[in-house]
Each structure stands twice: as structure tokens, then as C-alpha cells.
Amino acid sequence: MLKIKVNDKTIETEITNLKKFLESKKINLETIVVDINGKILKPEEYSGYTLKKNDKINIFNFVGGG
């Protein structure tokens, strides 16, 4: 099991691919921004990013309105 922090909550996962992890959490990839260890990733980088022990991930949702 891999321990990571997601929005300040410690999570254990066996999934090591960021995109697959986000999809497993039912997160809409089109409405988020992901920051890992202080670096904002582009959506096209999600599938190539391998999660590592103690990664700190922040997921920000876009909110529409008017």
C-alpha cells in the first residue's frame, strides 16, 4: 500500500497512476486542477504521473456561476 495525502487527508492506495487514482475516486477530470508537492500538473500529465510515497496532492474544483 502506498500512503499519500489528498487535500490534507492521508489515504492508502494500491493505485500508482494519478489518472487512474482520480478516476477511481469518481473525480471529473475536466473540472479540476491538481497540485502535487507544490507543482500544478496539466491534465495531459495525469496519465504519465506515478504516485510516490508521501506525495501531497491538492485537488481544486472549478465552480461555475454567474
N, C-alpha and C positions, 0 to 999 in steps of 0.2 A: 504494500500500500504506500501511496505517495501522499505526504501531507503538504497542503498548500493553504494559503489564506485567501479567501474570496470576500471582498468587502468587509474585512476585519473579522471574519469568522473562519476558524480552522476547519478544513474539510479533508477527509481522506478519500482518495480515489485510486482506481486501478487504470484509469484512462490517462494516457500521457500526451495525447494530441489535443491542443487547445480547441480547435473547431469541434471535434467530437465531444469534448467535455461540455462545451457551451450547448451543443445540440442535445446532449443527454439531460441537461437542466431545462430544456424546452425554452431556451432563450432565443428571441427573434434577432438574428444576426444583422438584420437590416436597420434596426433601431437602437443599436448600442455603440459605445466606444469602449475599448478595452485598454487598460493601462497595466502593464506588468513591470514590477520593480521600478516604477517611475518613468517608463517609456511607453508612449502611446503607440499601439500597433495599428497598421492599416488593415482593413477587412481581408484583403488578399494575403496577408501574412498569417492569419489564424490557422490555416491548414498546415503551414510549414513550421509552426512553433511547437516545440516539445516541452511539455511541462517538466519542471525540475523541483526537487525537494525544496521546501520553504519559499517557493515563488509567492510574491504578494500581488494579487490580482484585484483590480478595481474595475467594476463594470458599471458604466454610466448609461442610463436610458435617456433617449430623446423624448421630450414631451411636446406634443403639438398643441396648438391652441390659437385663439385669436380674439 
